[in-house]
Amino acid sequence: MEALKEQALALRDELSALRRDFHMYPELGLQEFRTASRIEEELDKLGVKHRRVGATGVWATIGGAGAGCGAVALRADVDALPIMEQNDVPYRSRNDGVMHACGHDAHTACLLGAAKLLARNRNAFGGEVRLAFQPAEECANATQGFFDEGFLDGVTRVFGLHCAPDLPSGVVGLKPGPNNAGVDRFAVTVHGRSAHVATPQLGVDALYIASQIVVGLQALATRCQDPVEPLIIGVGTLHAGTTYNALAETAAMEGTTRTVTQETRARVRADITKLAQNTAAVYGGTAELVWEEFASPLINDAVAAAEVKELAEGYWPEKRFVTDRAISLTGDDFAEYILGTPGVYAYLGTADPARPETQHNIHSADFDIDENALPLGAWLYAASAIRWLRG
């Protein structure tokens, strides 16, 4: 592991160059054709077997030659966001309106670095390491394609990481238990009956019903939920009506829920459906709901998190590994990988106190990272896999 650390540190410039290449040519979810091809080019240089999953996913496999057996999985997301980059840097996005504003370029570079470390050190482990370069984390559940093809079959541990601008470079969050919220989207369409505003008794005001639903949703969060367990019910859009002096015949709203347990996720979904339909019925209307599941709550396995923390502290004593990073109510579909397989999602600190641009929040147009964090990220991927597979 000490030699692996030195090898990772020696990759610093190479990892930076890879990250900048991906950063300059970002692609939206399910459109990552250049990204997938570049990943495959790098894997070919290493002699690592790989194949496509769907149009833009890449599954690579590295077999060990040492003692040990079994399989572990490593995952990086590869897609970018529909954001116009504001950074004035040589590696600024060349694709107007598209930007790696969430660090997926760094995740991809780190996992490619890990592939290089693992390919060089096959004698250090047995079994196989599976690498998922996953598309569309930001916009769709692209995990299912990997699962349908058996990516997790026989896998005993899963590891992933994400850039964290709230943590200084050299600090890693390895928190057991809940780390990110479950994310669902809901769309409500209220059906009423149009009438002149002067004769409301002749119609059913869909706009009024929708307004009552919006208010009622907040009561579900503040009066029906344990206040020590985080819950967000947010409505982002509401559209209704065609003119100022008529009751709206229809109203449509879209919103999201953020929950931190699967039990609360299921209950809140049922409560929102019931509230919307019952509220509409009271005023003579009806409500239709459509739900879209984006990500489950991301809950790190306590044993796996402890294993990675112990490993990292033993070889990077100059770094800090924290287990109390605050939960985030953003979502990440890495949660699906660890629903049934013990695993851990680490948060790699990427903020340089001397560079304000590395401290901006993810999904901002001026997001950037401290690239000195990349070798540690690559090592965490590779070392975790070796730790779990060595004899």
VOKENU-15000 format. One line per field, with one value per residue (C-alpha): z, y, x; residue in one letter. Coordinates in nm, 4 decimals. Layout:
N
pz [Z, ...];
py [Y, ...];
px [X, ...];
residu [A, ...];
This chain:
391
pz [0.0000, 0.0659, -0.2849, -0.4183, -0.2476, -0.4109, -0.7483, -0.6992, -0.6084, -0.9207, -1.1305, -1.0229, -1.3542, -1.5590, -1.3561, -1.3881, -1.7653, -1.7895, -1.5731, -1.7826, -2.1050, -1.9768, -1.8415, -2.1796, -2.3596, -2.1251, -2.2423, -2.1041, -1.9728, -2.2287, -2.4789, -2.3415, -2.6660, -2.6732, -2.2998, -2.3339, -2.6255, -2.4308, -2.1347, -2.3655, -2.5176, -2.1730, -2.0792, -2.4051, -2.3154, -1.9928, -2.1526, -1.9465, -2.0827, -2.1265, -2.2969, -2.3445, -2.1309, -2.3316, -2.5661, -2.3324, -2.0245, -1.9904, -1.7832, -1.7309, -1.5539, -1.4001, -1.2863, -1.0014, -1.0177, -0.6457, -0.3596, -0.2835, -0.4734, -0.5243, -0.6875, -0.5839, -0.7783, -0.8247, -0.9794, -1.1294, -1.2958, -1.6237, -1.7317, -1.7166, -1.6566, -1.8782, -1.7331, -1.9102, -1.7489, -1.6118, -1.5208, -1.7155, -1.7283, -2.0135, -1.9690, -1.9809, -2.1438, -2.5237, -2.5369, -2.4772, -2.2257, -2.0925, -1.7981, -1.5527, -1.2548, -1.0226, -1.0448, -1.2605, -1.4723, -1.1582, -1.0616, -1.4067, -1.3936, -1.0480, -1.1548, -1.4616, -1.2302, -1.0124, -1.3209, -1.3892, -1.0287, -1.0261, -1.3631, -1.2348, -0.9114, -1.0162, -0.7927, -0.4873, -0.5133, -0.6455, -0.7941, -1.0046, -0.9830, -1.1881, -1.2875, -1.3849, -1.5774, -1.5468, -1.7610, -1.6776, -1.3004, -1.3233, -1.5319, -1.5361, -1.3552, -1.5725, -1.3002, -1.4153, -1.7375, -1.5389, -1.2983, -1.5796, -1.7271, -1.3948, -1.2870, -0.9178, -0.9449, -0.6900, -0.5739, -0.2004, -0.1705, -0.3706, -0.3527, -0.5062, -0.4380, -0.5002, -0.4930, -0.1851, -0.2023, 0.1594, 0.2673, 0.2311, 0.0013, 0.2116, 0.4087, 0.3211, 0.4488, 0.5303, 0.7198, 0.8058, 0.7706, 0.5810, 0.3601, 0.0926, 0.0551, -0.1509, -0.4380, -0.6099, -0.8471, -0.8500, -1.0995, -1.0016, -1.2521, -1.1032, -1.3113, -1.2432, -1.4495, -1.6023, -1.5288, -1.5163, -1.2024, -1.1270, -1.1015, -0.9189, -0.8055, -1.1635, -1.1891, -1.0034, -0.9562, -1.0307, -0.9385, -0.5943, -0.5395, -0.6474, -0.4088, -0.1202, -0.2147, -0.2088, 0.1404, 0.2608, 0.1410, 0.3798, 0.6669, 0.5815, 0.6330, 0.9482, 1.1264, 1.0213, 1.0289, 1.3173, 1.3309, 1.4014, 1.0722, 0.7654, 0.5090, 0.2207, 0.0108, -0.2468, -0.5278, -0.8063, -1.0696, -1.0740, -1.3930, -1.4229, -1.6056, -1.9373, -1.8450, -1.5457, -1.5137, -1.5404, -1.3083, -1.4174, -1.5646, -1.5012, -1.2905, -1.3068, -1.0566, -1.0230, -0.7099, -0.5329, -0.2063, -0.0166, 0.2420, 0.4338, 0.4912, 0.2604, 0.5117, 0.5146, 0.1374, 0.0906, 0.3527, 0.2180, -0.1344, -0.0126, 0.1982, -0.0890, -0.3212, -0.0651, 0.0203, -0.3426, -0.4328, -0.1180, -0.1430, -0.5012, -0.4108, -0.1334, -0.3901, -0.6636, -0.8694, -0.9279, -0.9084, -1.1023, -0.9803, -1.1617, -0.9634, -1.0912, -0.8754, -0.9124, -0.6280, -0.3052, 0.0220, 0.0145, 0.3272, 0.3747, 0.5251, 0.8672, 0.8347, 0.4840, 0.5867, 0.8867, 0.6691, 0.4235, 0.7015, 0.8854, 0.5614, 0.4620, 0.8048, 0.8076, 0.4872, 0.4722, 0.8333, 0.7026, 0.5799, 0.7844, 0.7519, 0.9113, 0.9984, 1.0965, 0.7691, 0.7644, 0.5621, 0.2270, 0.0940, -0.2607, -0.4158, -0.5934, -0.7678, -0.6236, -0.3578, -0.5864, -0.5871, -0.2101, -0.1551, -0.1502, -0.1520, 0.1363, 0.0208, 0.0921, -0.0843, 0.0139, -0.0132, -0.1421, -0.0207, -0.3175, -0.1676, -0.1580, 0.1011, -0.1203, -0.4288, -0.3880, -0.7112, -0.5510, -0.2700, -0.4867, -0.4530, -0.6959, -0.9855, -0.9958, -1.3125, -1.1436, -0.9827, -0.9894, -0.7820, -0.6311, -0.8515, -0.5792, -0.4374, -0.7414, -0.6400, -0.3071, -0.4914, -0.7276, -0.4339, -0.2401, -0.5314, -0.5897, -0.2296, -0.1214, -0.3943, -0.3017, 0.0687, 0.0000, -0.2427, -0.0942, 0.0468];
py [0.0000, 0.2366, 0.1732, 0.2273, 0.5652, 0.6700, 0.5533, 0.7553, 1.0691, 1.0263, 1.0356, 1.3901, 1.5622, 1.2822, 1.2901, 1.6669, 1.6446, 1.3827, 1.5836, 1.8966, 1.7067, 1.5849, 1.9321, 2.0964, 1.8628, 1.8055, 1.6163, 1.5938, 1.2729, 0.9939, 1.2031, 1.1238, 0.9710, 1.1472, 1.0910, 0.7169, 0.6930, 0.8744, 0.6437, 0.3441, 0.4882, 0.5135, 0.1621, 0.0257, 0.1770, -0.0225, -0.3458, -0.3408, -0.5236, -0.3128, -0.3010, -0.0570, -0.0543, 0.1164, 0.3852, 0.5730, 0.3619, 0.1752, -0.1400, -0.2356, -0.5427, -0.5899, -0.9395, -0.9965, -1.2404, -1.2708, -1.4502, -1.3836, -1.4121, -1.2534, -0.9271, -0.5638, -0.2696, 0.0900, 0.3597, 0.7067, 0.9254, 1.0915, 1.3366, 1.7166, 1.9844, 2.2367, 2.5330, 2.8039, 2.8073, 3.1417, 3.0394, 3.2071, 2.9148, 2.7418, 2.4310, 2.6166, 2.4231, 2.4272, 2.3227, 2.6356, 2.5858, 2.2598, 2.2348, 1.9890, 2.1826, 1.8841, 1.7279, 1.4299, 1.5073, 1.4587, 1.1392, 0.9952, 1.0910, 0.9366, 0.6082, 0.5930, 0.6570, 0.3704, 0.1485, 0.2243, 0.1481, -0.1768, -0.2888, -0.2290, -0.4178, -0.7245, -0.9418, -0.7568, -0.8988, -1.1869, -1.2007, -0.9067, -0.5368, -0.4024, -0.0363, 0.1450, 0.4682, 0.5597, 0.8131, 1.0337, 1.0635, 1.4158, 1.3463, 0.9824, 0.6545, 0.5042, 0.2598, 0.0093, -0.0678, -0.1819, -0.3834, -0.5510, -0.6729, -0.8209, -0.5597, -0.6300, -1.0077, -1.1649, -0.8271, -0.8028, -0.4348, -0.1154, 0.2112, 0.5541, 0.9114, 1.2669, 1.6037, 1.8106, 2.1865, 2.2160, 2.0141, 2.1346, 1.9411, 1.6664, 1.6013, 1.3100, 1.2464, 0.8791, 0.8921, 0.5739, 0.5869, 0.8520, 1.0830, 1.2023, 1.2249, 1.0136, 1.2246, 1.1894, 1.4173, 1.4532, 1.6153, 1.7000, 1.7889, 1.9283, 1.9080, 2.1506, 2.3210, 2.6635, 2.9363, 3.3149, 3.4563, 3.6249, 3.2853, 3.0615, 2.8256, 2.7088, 2.5945, 2.4237, 2.6420, 2.4283, 2.7133, 2.7486, 2.3731, 2.3689, 2.6556, 2.4614, 2.1582, 2.3673, 2.4937, 2.1472, 1.9974, 2.2212, 2.0960, 1.7403, 1.8448, 2.0529, 1.8832, 1.5188, 1.4536, 1.3955, 1.7323, 1.5705, 1.3762, 1.5935, 1.6185, 1.8592, 1.8863, 2.1569, 2.2831, 2.4474, 2.5225, 2.6022, 2.6886, 2.7509, 2.9469, 3.1267, 3.4653, 3.6959, 3.6684, 3.2964, 3.0019, 2.7850, 2.4561, 2.2885, 2.3522, 2.1746, 2.1743, 1.9983, 1.9397, 1.7201, 1.5332, 1.4803, 1.2014, 1.0199, 0.6781, 0.4406, 0.4186, 0.7949, 0.8056, 0.5588, 0.7239, 1.0754, 0.9616, 0.8053, 1.1122, 1.3560, 1.1457, 1.1248, 1.4963, 1.6071, 1.3772, 1.4483, 1.8249, 1.8225, 1.6116, 1.8511, 2.1309, 1.9163, 1.8489, 1.5633, 1.5316, 1.3055, 1.2387, 1.1080, 1.0099, 0.9728, 0.8119, 0.9739, 0.8242, 0.6322, 0.7679, 0.7162, 0.5192, 0.4077, 0.0671, 0.1202, -0.1715, -0.0760, 0.2881, 0.1841, -0.0435, 0.2351, 0.4871, 0.2517, 0.1746, 0.5388, 0.6579, 0.3922, 0.5152, 0.8855, 1.0019, 1.3561, 1.3642, 1.3888, 1.1450, 1.2661, 1.0718, 1.3639, 1.5510, 1.6969, 1.5094, 1.6659, 1.6753, 1.6541, 1.3101, 1.0733, 0.7502, 0.5782, 0.5006, 0.2308, 0.0444, 0.0114, -0.0734, -0.4428, -0.4520, -0.3134, -0.0111, 0.3394, 0.6745, 0.8972, 1.2763, 1.4019, 1.7505, 1.9708, 2.3217, 2.5205, 2.8025, 3.0209, 2.9750, 3.0980, 2.9302, 2.5902, 2.6765, 2.7452, 2.5104, 2.2282, 2.3153, 2.6728, 2.8315, 2.9109, 2.5711, 2.4393, 2.2057, 2.1760, 1.9117, 1.8171, 1.6055, 1.3761, 1.1329, 1.0682, 1.0004, 0.7529, 0.5800, 0.5523, 0.3724, 0.1330, 0.0702, -0.0018, -0.2634, -0.4265, -0.4208, -0.6081, -0.8597, -0.9466, -1.2956];
px [0.0000, 0.2912, 0.4243, 0.0735, 0.0671, 0.3936, 0.2659, -0.0536, 0.1390, 0.3503, 0.0317, -0.0556, 0.0221, -0.1304, -0.4512, -0.4687, -0.4280, -0.7019, -0.9360, -0.8782, -0.9393, -1.2759, -1.3486, -1.2902, -1.5292, -1.8240, -2.1296, -2.4812, -2.6309, -2.6740, -2.4758, -2.1279, -1.9977, -1.6599, -1.6192, -1.6806, -1.4388, -1.1664, -1.2184, -1.1826, -0.8649, -0.7072, -0.8180, -0.6733, -0.3346, -0.3456, -0.4576, -0.7749, -1.0793, -1.3904, -1.7277, -2.0120, -2.3222, -2.5911, -2.4628, -2.2287, -2.1572, -1.8281, -1.7736, -1.4091, -1.2715, -0.9266, -0.8374, -0.5949, -0.3054, -0.2436, -0.4086, -0.7702, -1.0947, -1.4330, -1.5320, -1.5587, -1.6949, -1.5811, -1.7995, -1.7478, -2.0119, -1.9144, -2.1871, -2.1913, -2.4547, -2.6407, -2.4486, -2.2466, -1.9022, -1.7788, -1.4236, -1.1435, -0.9013, -0.7130, -0.9268, -1.2602, -1.5448, -1.5356, -1.9008, -2.1068, -2.3829, -2.2385, -1.9998, -1.8508, -1.9838, -2.0138, -1.6681, -1.7549, -1.4482, -1.2389, -1.4212, -1.3550, -0.9868, -0.9494, -1.1064, -0.8825, -0.5889, -0.7086, -0.7289, -0.3628, -0.2651, -0.4611, -0.3236, 0.0311, -0.0337, -0.2302, -0.0131, -0.1449, -0.4967, -0.7022, -1.0493, -1.1599, -1.2283, -1.5188, -1.5184, -1.8375, -1.7992, -2.1638, -2.3497, -2.6479, -2.6152, -2.7551, -3.0629, -3.1684, -3.1346, -2.8632, -2.7623, -3.0232, -2.8389, -2.5357, -2.7498, -2.9440, -2.6141, -2.5017, -2.2482, -2.3110, -2.3498, -2.1154, -1.9843, -1.9163, -1.8141, -1.8729, -1.6789, -1.7337, -1.6326, -1.7470, -1.5738, -1.6571, -1.5884, -1.7023, -1.3952, -1.0347, -0.8078, -0.6551, -0.9739, -1.2009, -1.5517, -1.6117, -1.9379, -2.1300, -2.5073, -2.7079, -2.5011, -2.7449, -3.1189, -3.3491, -3.4802, -3.8157, -4.0049, -4.3816, -4.6173, -4.9756, -5.2449, -5.5650, -5.8803, -6.1633, -6.4331, -6.4086, -6.6632, -6.6792, -6.5227, -6.8567, -7.0294, -6.7831, -7.0591, -7.0923, -6.7306, -6.4478, -6.1402, -5.8362, -5.6026, -5.7548, -5.7342, -5.3696, -5.2933, -5.4451, -5.2379, -4.9173, -5.0007, -5.0982, -4.7714, -4.5793, -4.7943, -4.6918, -4.3296, -4.3802, -4.6709, -4.6586, -4.2841, -4.0436, -3.8614, -3.5249, -3.5367, -3.4742, -3.7522, -3.8061, -4.1212, -4.0667, -4.2902, -4.0924, -4.3561, -4.7291, -4.9165, -5.2897, -5.5545, -5.5902, -5.7389, -5.7808, -6.1603, -6.2262, -6.1784, -5.8892, -6.0013, -5.6660, -5.3586, -5.0250, -4.7414, -4.4082, -4.2082, -3.9580, -3.9186, -3.5938, -3.5954, -3.3250, -3.4821, -3.6640, -3.9495, -4.0073, -3.9705, -4.2559, -4.4783, -4.4323, -4.5123, -4.8367, -4.9242, -4.8700, -5.0840, -5.3632, -5.3480, -5.3676, -5.6531, -5.8553, -5.8046, -5.9248, -6.2274, -6.3373, -6.3762, -6.5291, -6.2195, -5.9786, -5.6011, -5.3685, -5.0153, -4.7093, -4.4006, -4.0449, -3.7780, -3.4354, -3.2300, -3.2697, -3.1298, -2.7527, -2.6684, -2.3081, -2.2498, -2.0895, -1.8455, -1.7310, -1.6855, -1.4760, -1.2620, -1.1780, -1.1142, -0.8767, -0.6937, -0.6552, -0.5451, -0.2755, -0.1089, -0.2001, -0.1473, -0.0951, -0.4549, -0.7732, -1.0614, -1.3833, -1.6968, -1.9204, -1.9689, -2.3195, -2.5789, -2.6664, -3.0215, -2.8926, -2.9161, -2.6802, -2.7701, -2.4645, -2.7251, -2.8641, -2.5304, -2.5311, -2.8970, -2.8161, -2.4355, -2.2278, -2.0355, -1.9188, -1.9298, -1.6389, -1.6325, -1.2985, -1.2131, -1.1233, -1.1129, -0.7883, -0.8186, -0.5982, -0.8201, -1.1799, -1.2913, -1.2315, -1.4731, -1.7791, -2.0726, -2.1291, -2.3610, -2.2324, -2.0933, -1.7606, -1.7012, -1.3435, -1.1265, -0.7813, -0.6245, -0.3772, -0.6606, -0.6675, -0.3881, -0.5593, -0.8857, -0.7197, -0.5492, -0.8754, -1.0379, -0.7494, -0.6497, -1.0078, -1.0395, -0.7080, -0.7981, -1.1206, -0.9682, -0.6329, -0.5908];
residu [M, E, A, L, K, E, Q, A, L, A, L, R, D, E, L, S, A, L, R, R, D, F, H, M, Y, P, E, L, G, L, Q, E, F, R, T, A, S, R, I, E, E, E, L, D, K, L, G, V, K, H, R, R, V, G, A, T, G, V, W, A, T, I, G, G, A, G, A, G, C, G, A, V, A, L, R, A, D, V, D, A, L, P, I, M, E, Q, N, D, V, P, Y, R, S, R, N, D, G, V, M, H, A, C, G, H, D, A, H, T, A, C, L, L, G, A, A, K, L, L, A, R, N, R, N, A, F, G, G, E, V, R, L, A, F, Q, P, A, E, E, C, A, N, A, T, Q, G, F, F, D, E, G, F, L, D, G, V, T, R, V, F, G, L, H, C, A, P, D, L, P, S, G, V, V, G, L, K, P, G, P, N, N, A, G, V, D, R, F, A, V, T, V, H, G, R, S, A, H, V, A, T, P, Q, L, G, V, D, A, L, Y, I, A, S, Q, I, V, V, G, L, Q, A, L, A, T, R, C, Q, D, P, V, E, P, L, I, I, G, V, G, T, L, H, A, G, T, T, Y, N, A, L, A, E, T, A, A, M, E, G, T, T, R, T, V, T, Q, E, T, R, A, R, V, R, A, D, I, T, K, L, A, Q, N, T, A, A, V, Y, G, G, T, A, E, L, V, W, E, E, F, A, S, P, L, I, N, D, A, V, A, A, A, E, V, K, E, L, A, E, G, Y, W, P, E, K, R, F, V, T, D, R, A, I, S, L, T, G, D, D, F, A, E, Y, I, L, G, T, P, G, V, Y, A, Y, L, G, T, A, D, P, A, R, P, E, T, Q, H, N, I, H, S, A, D, F, D, I, D, E, N, A, L, P, L, G, A, W, L, Y, A, A, S, A, I, R, W, L, R, G];
